[in-house]
Amino acid sequence: MPAATPLNSTFDRQLLIQLGQRLRGARKAQGMTTTQLAERAGIARMTLAAVEAGEPSATMGTYVRVMSALGVSGDLVMLASGVRSVEPASPPMS
């Protein structure tokens, strides 16, 4: 397996950071501790910390497990099933 390459796009990095912040907000809104969510998602607390920080080192599967444990994976399911379309991304403004 090739080594992971860093995210070169500031836009992509910001998206991950925002996702992590939203997942943290959803956890707090549900009154869950990091320990409780990590247990529910079947991951280590340090891995959850990486997800909530928007770290690109966390796998897509880990993000999905956290989203599922929070009950917020509906949009992702709709996107993957084709119910919701993906618009071509516009290049980020410099």
Salt bridges, closest charged atoms under 4 A:
GLU52 OE1 - ARG24 NE 3.44
GLU52 OE2 - ARG27 NE 2.62
GLU55 OE2 - ARG13 NH2 3.82
ASP75 OD1 - ARG84 NH1 3.34
